[in-house]
Amino acid sequence: MDDAKMNADLERLERLMSPCVLCPRECRAERRSGERGFCGLGTEIVVSDAMPHYGEEPPLSGRRGAGTVFFSSCNLRCIFCQNHQISRKTTGSVLTPEELAEVMLNLQDRGCHNIDAVTPTHQTPPIMAALDIARRRGLAIPYIHNCGGYESLEAIRNLEGRVEIYMPDMKYGDDDLARVFSGAEEYRRHARAALTEMARQVGDDLELREGVAVRGLLIRHLVLPGCLENSFTVLDDIRAAVSNRMPLSIMSQYTPAAQARHHPLLGRRIRRDEYRRVVDYALALGFSQLFVQEVDNRHLIPDFHRDDPFAWE
C-alpha cells in the first residue's frame, strides 16, 4: 500500500471523528471541539490496560500471548457486557499516539505475537496514527482489530492496508434483540456490510505461521441463553455474506453480568444442550474451523416456571 493512499485514508478517518460518524450511531459529536461522543470520549486515546494475554483463541495467543490493549469505553451498551468495568467507563491512561506506539513496541519486545486492540472502534483514528508511528519505529507483528461488529462500512474501508487480522463479534441476527440488549439500531445490516468488507481486505481464512495467525479473519459469536434462533441467523448471515470457510469462535462463556443479572432471559448461564445445538447448526452449514468451549452447568439458575413466558424448553 503506497504512503499517499495510507495518508489519505488516515485523513478520511480523522474527518469521520468530528462530527462523529465513526460508528453506525452517527452521534455527530464535534469531538475535535471538545464535545463528547456517545462513547463519552473526545479525540484522545484512553487505555484501560495493556498486557500479554493468553486467553484468546490459540492462533492469537500462541505461546507468548497476544499483545492486548484494552481501550476504554465502547460504542455498544450491552446489558450483559463481561467487560463492563472497562466498556462503561471513560477513565484510564490518556495517551498520545506517540505514547501508544511505545506501548505497542513494548508488547513486541515482551515477545507478544500481535497487537490485539480490544474495542477500538470509537478511537480508531488516533490508534491508526499510533500504529503508523510504531511501524516506522520497527513494529513488525500483526495488528488485530478486535471489535464488536457494530462498525461503519466507511471506517472499515479506510483501514485497508493497516489491519492484518480482523476479529469482529457477530452478536445478533435479530435486530430487536440488538436494540433491547445493546441499544444498537440495525446491527445486523451494519455488521454484515462490515464483515463483507473485512473479508475483501484480508480474505475469509486465517493464514498461520508456526501455528500463529499472521493475517486473515476470525469471527466470534457469544451464545445467549434462550436466544438460539438469533445464533442460527448469525451463522446463516456469515455464510451468506462471506462463506463457510472462515474460522468461527462459538463462545459458551456467557455469564449474567452488569444489568443482566436479574433479566428474565439473560439472568442465567446457557445450557449444554443449547450450546450443542448452535455448534451442530454451524457444522450442518459446512463450517469446519470451529473454536468451541466447555459449558459449566454448575452455575445455571434453574428456578424458572412453566407458566413463565420466558420458561426454557
N, C-alpha and C positions, 0 to 999 in steps of 0.2 A: 504494500500500500504506500503510495507516494506521500511525502510530507505535506504537500499542498492540500491534498484531499483530507488528510488527518486533521490539519489545522482548521479547514473549513467545517468539518464535522464537529469539532470541539466548539467552534464559534456558534454553530447552529444549536448545539446542546445548551450552551450558556444562554442563548436567547430564549430557549424554552423555559428557563427558570424564572423569568421576570418579564411580563406577567406569567405566572407559573402554569404551564400545561405539560409538565414533565410526566404526569400520570393521567389516567383517564378521568380523574376527578376534575381536572382543569379548574382548580380553585382560583386561578388568575391573580394570586397574591403578587404584589410588586416586591419581591424578595430582595432585589438589589437596593431598594429604597428603605429597607428595614422592616417591611411588613412580613409577618409570619404566614407561611402557607398552612394548609390543612394539617400538614405534618408537624406544625409548631416550630419550624426552623426557618432561618433566613438563608444566606448563601454560604454560611460557614460549614466546615466539616466537624461533625460531633461523633466521637468514637467512644463506645462504652468499654470495650476491651479488645485486646489483640493477643493471640497466643497460638502455639501449635495445638491442633485439635485432632484427637484420634477417634472421634465418634462419627465421622462422616462415612459415607459408603466406601468400601475397601479401595476402589481405584483412586479415590481422592485423598484418603488419609494415608494410604500406603504404610510404610514402616516408620516414617519420620514425622507424620502428621501433616494435616492441611494448615496452611498459614492463615488462620481465620481472624478476620477483622469484623467485629460486631458494631454496626453503625446504629446510633441511637434513633429512636422514633420509627415510624412506618407510615406508608400510605394506605394501609388497611387498618380496620378496627375489629379484628376477630375476637369475639367474646370468649373464645376458648384458647387464646394465644398461650403457647407454652413458654414464650419468652417475654411475657407482658411487662416484666420488670425493666426491660430494655425498650421494647417497642412502644410502650405508652409514655415514655419519658424523653425529654429533650436534653437531659443532663449528660455529662461525660466530659472527656478531654476535647477541648476545642483546638483543632489543628489547622495549620496552613497546608496547602498542597505540598510544600517542601517537607514539612514535618511528617505528613502521611507517607510520602515517598521514603523517608528514612525508616518508618515503621515497616514498610514492605521489604526494604533491603535487609533490615534486621531479621525478619522472619526467614528470608532466604539464607542469611548467614547461619541461622539456627538449624538449617537443614530441611526446612519445610518443602514439600513438593509443589506448592502452588500458593497463590494469594486468593483466599476464599472470602470474598466480600459479601457479608450477610446483610440483607435488607439494604441494598444500595440505591434503590430506585429514586428516592426523593433527594439524594445527594450526588447523583451521577455526574454532573458536570465537574465539580471540583475533584471528585475521585478520579475521573479520567485525566484531569490535569496532573494530579499526583502520579498516576500510573505512567504518563509520558515522561515526567521527570525521573521516576525510578528506572524506566527503561534506558534513558540516556546515561544513567549512572551505573548500569550493569545488571539490572533485574532481568533474569533470563527464564524464570519459572512461569508457568501459565497463570493467567488471571481468570478466576471463576466469578461469573455474575450470578449470585445465589439470591434469587428474587421471589416475590410472592405471586407472580403470574399476572397481576393487575397492572399491565405495562402499556405505555404509549407506543404505538407502532412507529411513529416518527422518531422517538427517542431511541428505540432499539435499532432502527436503520442507521442511526448516526454512531453506533458502537462498532460497526463493521471494521475489522482490522485490528481492533484493540482487545476484544474478548476472545480468548481461546476456547473457553468452556462455558456454556450456559447451563444453569441448573435452576429452572423455574419450578415453582409449585404449580400444579394444576388442581386447584381446590374444588372447583364447582363446575358441574354441568347443569345445575339448576339455578337460574338467576334469582328465584325467590329466596332460596337458602343463602345465596351470596349477599343479598340485600339485608336479610334478617341477622345472619351470623357475622358478617364482615362489613356491613354498611357500604357495600360496593354495588353500583348500578352497572348492569350489562357486563358482568365479569366474564361470562362465557365468550361473548363476541371478542372482547379485547384480548383475552388470554389465547384464544385460537389464532388470532391475527399475529400476535407477538410470537407465538410458538412457530408458526409457519416461517416468519422472517428469521428467527434464530436458526432453524434448520437450514434455511437457504444459505446462511453465512458459514455455518460450521459443520453441516452435514447432520444426518439422523442417527449417528452411532458415536461411540467413544473410541478414539484412537489411543492405544496403550503402548507404553514403552516400559518393559520390565514390570508389567503389571500395574503401572500407574498411568492415569489419564493425562494426555497432553493436549487433546483437542476434541471437541465434539459437544454432545448434548446428553444430559441425563435429566429425566423428569421425575419429580416427586409427587406422590398423592397420599394424603393422610385420610384414612378411612374413618368416617364419623359414625357414631352409634346411631342405628335406626335410619341411616341415610344411604342404603345400598343402591337405590336407583340413581342417586347422584353419582356414585362411584362408577356405575356401569356407563352412564352417559359421558363421564370424563374419559373413560377408556375408548368409547366409540369416537369421541371427538379427536383424540390423539391420533387414532388410526386414520380417520378421515382427513384430518388436516395435514398430516405428515406421512406416517407409515407405521407399521408394527415392528420396525427394525430397532428402534432406539431403546436403550436401557430404561427400565422403569423401577423406581423405588416405591414399593407399596408399603406404607408405614402403618403399623398397628399400635404406635406408641401414644395414641390419643389418651390424655388424662384430663378429667374435669378440672379446669383451672380458671382463675380470674372470675368473670361473671357467669361462667358455665356451671359452676358447682351445684347450683340449685335449679338449673334449667330442666324442664320436663323431658326434653330429648337428649340433651348433652351432658346430663349430670351423672353419667356412668362411663365405664370403660367399654370398649367393644367386646363382643363375644368371639370365641374361636370360630364358630360356625359362620358368623358374619364375615370375618376376615377371609376365611377359606373360600367363601362364595365369590369375593372380589378377585382373589388370586385365580380361581378356576375360570372366571369370566375372562380375565386377561389372557390366560393360556388358550382359551377357546377362540379368542380373536387373533391368535398367532403370535402374541408377544412371547419371546423366548428368553430375553435377557431381563430377568427379574431379580431385584434385591428384596428379600422378604424378611420378616421379623417374627419372633415368637409372640404369642398372646398370653399374658399372665392373667388368668381369670380369678385369681385370688382377690383382686381389687375391684371386682364388679359390684355394682349396687343392685341387688335383686328385688328390692321391695316395690315393684310396680304391680298394679292390679289389672285384671282383665277388663274391668269396666272403665279403666283409664283410657282416653282416646289415644294416648301415646304408649299403650302397652306393647311389649315386644312379642313377636311371634314365638 
